[in-house]
Amino acid sequence: MRYTFVGGIHPPEEKHHTEKKAIEVLPAPEKVYVLLSQHAGAPAKPLVKKGDQVKIGQKIAEAAAFISANIHSPVSGKVIKIDDVPDFTGGLSKAIVIENDGQETIGYELEPHDDWHSLPPEEFPKIALEAGLVGMGGAMFPTSVKLSPPKEKKIDTVIINGAECEPYLTADHRLMLEQTGKIVEGAEMIKYALGAERLIIAIEENKPDAIKAMQDATKNKDIEVAVLKTKYPQGAEKQLIWALTKREVPSGGLPFDVGCYVQNVGTAAALRDAVIEGKPLIERVTTVAGFVNEPKNLLVRIGTPIGALLEAAGGAKGPIGKVIMGGPMMGLTQWSMDAPVTKGTSGVLFFPPEVSESEPEENCIGCASCVDVCPMHLVPTMIARVTKYGRINMAKMLGAMDCIECGSCAYVCPSKIKLLHYIRWAKWEIRALAKK
């Protein structure tokens, strides 16, 4: 049986460029730019200053609020400065800049636990916090918070997300093939920590080798491997929950409201490393693809400038017109090759100049294509229209805040209306009004 949701689209997958490419280790750069805000919530508070010597895995910034995350040094060396640098959002943000001494001196501060079954469940959120774990699928929500649901919210189902539905991206695919055991053990830890009854590893059908690897690894375990229909945005949290359980997360609600917990395969593996090895989150697998000579899946230190990834991929085939951090549907356009890799950087994609040329908008023809594909059952064209006329309260009434920003509506619009742009604008205005 193939599980899926209502709506969605089928963009060209473009995964063949890297799906057979084993993960390669990218050597640490001469300098790393470790952002203090590379997670949902409050920026981390620096624990080091200019001139300090640091080791790999040393905590260099601590969570500044309940929704925040610790930050660790990905290299050993000296802190050069704490300053504004280009960030993944397209703006500037504070980062700890470290000069790599090349010594690879380890300084993990977490205590490893070989027998994790002996740990009390409440210990896992603490370990996740100390290790700086966040959702590695792109949302970067602190794992410590997700592992600490309100006591009245009983989690009965844990879903490990291996859908990786964005075009081009294959980092999770390779991780499922090459670190299968780590993902399974991390998933079991999550189930144990939450006291859940059901554990599902969900993978799209376009990854048959990963499905088989997970089925083989879970053969004698109480774990389900669910095969999902290949469709975008199948990996979106709410759509994944509905596809597998037929439970609908309410408007403004969270997965725990329907007894579910969703976590990316990369985060499951990172939790296993934190618990078993005492290793904090200092590196991740990132797909480098698009208009490059040698598309690759790279194991990259957090804080590595994206220019280093382009170089590792053999450079560009020609002039670059657009750089996206993440996938082509939901990723963010970059303006600087100095922008650093973050904990949530699943991919860095490079495209020629013609890709960045936008077609002029035409009037809506009322075809309802955007309505047909919206996975949240919204009417994107109406939200866009009222937003353009400044009727933000009407946009809110039409459900703008429920938009998951998948971009399916803009993708199918024959009039080339930038529907997602207008809905994001509406959401920004709604949040701004709420603060007044």
Summary of the structure (lengths in Angstrom):
residues: 436
radius of gyration: 21.2
end to end distance: 49.1
largest distance: 62.9
contacts: 1540
relative contact order: 0.15
helix: 31%
strand: 22%
